[in-house]
C-alpha cells in the first residue's frame, strides 16, 4: 500500500508567496528523500485543477503524514494537504 498526498493552494495565496517559500520546500523534500523518508515522487499538475495543485507519492501513510507535518508549504499556511491510501496495480514495461 502506498499513499498519495494531494496539495491544494489555499485561497488568496499568490504565486509570489509560493516562489518565496519554494526554496525551503525544495530543501525539505531533498533532505526527506536523502534520509530515506519514503518519498517516491512529487510535483505540480500542469493543468490547473481547483481540487489539487500538486501531489506526492510515498511508500507508506506514515511517511506521507510525517512529510506533510513539516512541509513548509503546509506549516507556513500556503497549502492544505490530504493523505489518501492508494493500492496501485503495477504493470511491467
Secondary structure in CASP SS format (residue, H / E / C, confidence):
PFRMAT SS
TARGET T0000
AUTHOR 0000-0000-0000
METHOD secondary structure of the structure
MODEL  1
X C 1.00
X E 1.00
X E 1.00
X E 1.00
X E 1.00
X E 1.00
X E 1.00
X E 1.00
X E 1.00
X C 1.00
X C 1.00
X C 1.00
X C 1.00
X C 1.00
X H 1.00
X H 1.00
X H 1.00
X H 1.00
X H 1.00
X H 1.00
X H 1.00
X H 1.00
X H 1.00
X H 1.00
X H 1.00
X H 1.00
X H 1.00
X H 1.00
X H 1.00
X H 1.00
X H 1.00
X H 1.00
X H 1.00
X H 1.00
X C 1.00
X C 1.00
X C 1.00
X C 1.00
X E 1.00
X E 1.00
X E 1.00
X E 1.00
X E 1.00
X E 1.00
X C 1.00
X C 1.00
X C 1.00
X C 1.00
X C 1.00
X C 1.00
X C 1.00
X C 1.00
X C 1.00
X E 1.00
X E 1.00
X E 1.00
X E 1.00
X E 1.00
X C 1.00
X C 1.00
X H 1.00
X H 1.00
X H 1.00
X H 1.00
X H 1.00
X H 1.00
X H 1.00
X H 1.00
X H 1.00
X H 1.00
X C 1.00
X H 1.00
X H 1.00
X H 1.00
X H 1.00
X C 1.00
X C 1.00
X C 1.00
X E 1.00
X E 1.00
X E 1.00
X E 1.00
X E 1.00
X E 1.00
X E 1.00
X E 1.00
X C 1.00
X C 1.00
X C 1.00
X C 1.00
X C 1.00
X C 1.00
X C 1.00
END
